[in-house]
């Protein structure tokens, strides 16, 4: 049991740092001030978990009762702000490509970690037998923060337009729901988080997108 909770904390910490970085970078690209960067970074990191907790009636959400992840995301955002503040060239020229690759990895790690953590929270709350609900909560935990970030940044949510994003979380969630009955829970969590990460990275690398009504993919970034 101790190993289980250690693994959960490690996954949540990885997801928090990854998503806080992702949210902060969106705010920096939008040229928001420090408060705006903090708000977008923190909401990206903990927003999905907040939606999950409200859905299952876990009130007040765990981010208010145990704010360790809020503090973790705040520290991440402030460190990133200082790095960009004093080394702005990271956002320019030849550094730009490296930055985008690193942020994509962060985002993939966050998505994988939070997807399985969300399902585990549903199981711990007694909803493990409700497979659709558990999978839904996993996906919401994975993509919810990013959707709130994009809405607040006045842009179409990334999850609705880019590179197989939500589908990676859905596939990982379904795999975890079924694999946890076949292999030990910790192994299932790690394997399914890894599956999400790999699908996300491959989708970005090979530009996998769902079909559009127009038959054209206008967003080629």
C-alpha positions as a printed Julia matrix, in Angstrom:
221×3 Matrix{Float64}:
   0.0    0.0     0.0
   2.86   2.38    0.8
   4.36   1.73   -2.64
   0.96   2.45   -4.19
   0.65   5.85   -2.53
   4.26   6.71   -3.33
   3.62   5.94   -6.97
   0.42   7.99   -6.93
   2.25  10.96   -5.47
   5.03  10.63   -8.05
   2.53  10.52  -10.92
   0.56  13.49   -9.58
   3.75  15.46   -8.99
   4.95  14.75  -12.54
   1.58  15.74  -13.98
   1.4   18.88  -11.86
   4.84  20.12  -12.89
   4.22  19.25  -16.53
   0.82  20.93  -16.78
   1.86  23.96  -14.72
   4.73  24.49  -17.17
   2.37  24.08  -20.12
  -0.13  26.59  -18.75
   2.55  29.11  -17.84
   4.04  28.97  -21.32
   0.67  29.63  -22.94
   0.3   32.68  -20.7
   3.82  33.87  -21.53
   3.13  33.52  -25.25
  -0.06  35.57  -24.73
   2.12  38.24  -23.08
   0.15  38.11  -19.81
   1.56  39.62  -16.63
   2.84  37.62  -13.67
  -0.61  37.15  -12.15
  -2.0   35.92  -15.46
   0.9   33.48  -15.81
   0.3   32.16  -12.29
  -3.45  31.77  -12.83
  -3.1   29.9   -16.13
  -0.28  27.73  -14.82
  -2.09  26.73  -11.65
  -5.49  26.19  -13.29
  -3.91  23.96  -15.93
  -2.28  21.85  -13.23
  -5.22  21.46  -10.84
  -8.29  22.36  -12.91
  -8.95  18.84  -14.17
  -8.82  17.42  -10.67
 -11.2   20.13   -9.46
 -13.77  19.23  -12.16
 -13.37  15.54  -11.27
 -13.95  16.16   -7.56
 -17.03  18.31   -8.19
 -18.45  15.62  -10.49
 -18.29  12.93   -7.79
 -19.34  15.27   -4.97
 -15.93  15.44   -3.35
 -16.56  18.89   -1.85
 -14.55  20.99   -1.29
 -12.18  19.71   -4.02
  -8.94  18.19   -2.8
  -6.9   21.14   -4.09
  -8.39  23.22   -1.25
  -8.1   20.54    1.43
  -4.59  19.45    0.49
  -2.99  22.32   -1.46
   0.39  20.65   -1.89
  -0.14  20.45   -5.65
  -1.21  24.1    -5.8
   2.06  25.06   -4.1
   3.98  22.73   -6.38
   2.44  24.29   -9.48
   3.0   27.81   -8.12
   6.69  27.14   -7.54
   6.99  25.62  -11.03
   5.35  28.66  -12.61
   7.53  31.14  -10.73
  10.73  29.29  -11.65
   9.7   29.16  -15.28
   8.82  32.86  -15.22
  12.27  33.73  -13.89
  14.01  31.56  -16.49
  12.12  33.2   -19.36
  12.45  36.65  -17.8
  16.22  36.49  -17.67
  16.75  34.28  -20.75
  14.12  35.47  -23.27
  16.07  33.98  -26.18
  14.66  30.58  -25.16
  11.46  31.67  -26.92
  13.25  32.73  -30.1
  15.32  31.45  -33.01
  16.93  28.04  -32.86
  15.87  27.57  -29.25
  12.21  27.69  -30.27
  12.16  24.22  -31.78
  13.78  22.71  -28.69
  11.32  24.56  -26.46
   8.34  23.19  -28.38
   9.66  19.63  -28.18
  10.25  19.9   -24.43
   6.8   21.38  -23.82
   5.18  18.65  -25.9
   6.88  16.02  -23.75
   5.74  17.83  -20.59
   2.19  17.95  -21.89
   2.21  14.25  -22.82
   3.55  13.26  -19.39
   0.92  15.37  -17.66
  -1.86  13.87  -19.75
  -0.76  10.3   -19.07
  -0.22  10.84  -15.35
  -3.49  12.63  -14.7
  -5.56  10.21  -16.76
  -4.63   7.22  -14.59
  -4.68   9.28  -11.38
  -8.22  10.41  -12.18
  -9.38   6.82  -12.61
  -7.64   5.78   -9.42
  -9.45   8.58   -7.56
 -12.75   7.26   -8.88
 -11.85   3.75   -7.71
 -10.82   4.99   -4.26
 -14.13   6.88   -4.01
 -16.03   3.63   -4.59
 -16.91   4.09   -8.26
 -14.62   1.39   -9.65
 -17.54  -0.76  -10.8
 -18.92   2.11  -12.88
 -16.5    1.75  -15.76
 -17.83   4.54  -17.93
 -17.79   6.99  -15.01
 -14.27   5.96  -14.01
 -12.99   6.38  -17.56
 -14.8    9.71  -17.91
 -13.24  10.99  -14.71
  -9.81   9.9   -15.91
 -10.2   11.78  -19.19
 -11.63  14.86  -17.46
  -8.71  14.9   -15.04
  -6.32  14.65  -17.98
  -7.83  17.27  -20.29
  -9.94  19.47  -18.0
  -7.16  21.78  -16.86
  -5.98  22.37  -20.4
  -9.51  23.2   -21.54
  -9.91  25.76  -18.75
  -6.5   27.21  -19.66
  -7.42  27.62  -23.32
 -10.82  29.12  -22.56
  -9.22  31.66  -20.23
  -6.57  32.39  -22.88
  -9.37  33.03  -25.42
  -8.46  30.25  -27.82
 -10.15  27.08  -29.06
  -9.29  24.31  -26.58
  -6.31  22.3   -27.77
  -8.17  19.1   -26.96
 -10.74  19.84  -29.69
  -8.36  20.55  -32.53
  -4.88  19.1   -32.21
  -3.06  15.8   -32.74
  -5.27  13.11  -31.29
  -5.15  14.75  -27.84
  -8.28  13.57  -26.02
  -8.22  10.26  -27.9
  -4.87   9.41  -26.31
  -6.4    9.96  -22.89
  -9.5    7.93  -23.78
  -7.41   5.0   -25.03
  -5.26   5.06  -21.91
  -8.32   5.28  -19.66
 -10.04   2.3   -21.33
  -6.82   0.27  -21.13
  -6.48   1.01  -17.41
 -10.12   0.12  -16.69
  -9.62  -3.37  -18.14
  -5.95  -4.03  -17.34
  -6.35  -3.34  -13.61
  -8.45  -6.53  -13.45
  -5.71  -8.57  -15.12
  -2.45  -7.25  -13.67
  -1.43  -5.53  -10.4
  -2.81  -2.01  -10.03
   0.54  -0.24   -9.9
   1.73  -1.98  -13.06
  -1.53  -1.13  -14.83
  -1.19   2.53  -13.86
   2.36   2.85  -15.13
   1.67   0.92  -18.32
  -1.42   2.92  -19.22
   0.23   6.26  -18.41
   3.07   5.18  -20.69
   0.57   4.27  -23.43
  -0.96   7.75  -23.28
   2.45   9.42  -23.46
   3.57   7.33  -26.43
   0.35   7.91  -28.36
   0.6   11.67  -27.77
   4.22  11.85  -28.88
   3.58   9.71  -31.95
   0.5   11.78  -32.83
   2.58  14.95  -32.72
   5.5   13.4   -34.59
   3.38  12.03  -37.42
   0.59  14.64  -37.25
  -2.22  12.24  -36.51
  -5.52  14.11  -36.51
  -9.14  13.1   -36.57
 -10.98  13.85  -39.84
 -12.68  17.22  -40.29
 -15.9   18.05  -42.09
 -14.03  20.24  -44.58
 -11.56  17.46  -45.34
  -8.74  19.91  -44.68
  -6.47  20.27  -41.7
  -5.85  24.0   -41.45
  -3.81  23.77  -38.28
  -0.47  22.43  -39.44
   1.67  23.59  -36.54
